[in-house]
């Protein structure tokens, strides 16, 4: 009645269900650790950029420094670089109204923001799927195993607990494996969804604040030219 013996003696369908749940569980744990590192790095990068940005640093110098590693940018750095690049481009263009400069900058930052949202939310749907479907997959294996156990009981000359218990035990392992795969996935999905929402809120607030700052700069420059 050891665990290994029960798994090896299970029917082919139950073994297939167990193998599927084991593979899903391993993949789920891999994504859990991967998303943890991604979110942790994004949070640290946002903290560092906000400290540097609101410390009164020269935005032109900050933009030049970030443009040198554009392919490596993420989070607020990517949003800032995209918005400031569009801002500089529109400011150099002729016959462009100040409102058009601000709107173009906001569009560029929104595009960068949406890319960051897609990157942060990537793989979360897989964790949600694992958390919602794994118990049912395990239950299917349990039902199949119990069905085989009772079919074997029907052909036995004498029905005892000793003849039924192994079949039911090996069937219940499938449900246990389904729960083992589902519970961490559900916990990780809820935790990471909350973390991603907080990061997106920070990105959105920065986008609005930076848009307001550029709008003031644009109107101040326009008034200076007119005077």
Number of C-alpha atoms within 10 A of each C-alpha: 10 8 11 9 11 17 18 11 14 21 18 11 13 24 20 14 22 24 14 16 25 17 12 19 23 12 15 22 16 12 18 21 11 13 20 16 12 13 16 13 14 19 17 10 16 19 13 13 15 14 11 13 16 8 9 8 11 10 13 12 10 16 18 13 12 17 17 10 9 15 9 10 16 20 24 28 24 21 27 29 24 23 27 23 19 20 21 13 13 19 17 10 10 7 8 11 15 20 12 13 20 25 15 17 26 24 14 20 28 18 14 21 23 13 16 21 17 10 13 22 15 11 17 20 12 16 25 17 15 25 24 17 15 26 22 16 20 28 22 19 26 24 17 17 26 21 15 17 21 16 11 14 16 11 9 11 7 8 13 10 7 8 15 15 14 19 23 21 19 28 30 20 23 32 24 16 22 29 23 18 28 26 16 17 26 17 15 22 23 13 12 19 16 12 17 18 14 13 21 19 12 16 23 17 12 16 21 13 12 19 20 14 12 20 18 14 13 19 15 12 13 13 9 9 8 6 6
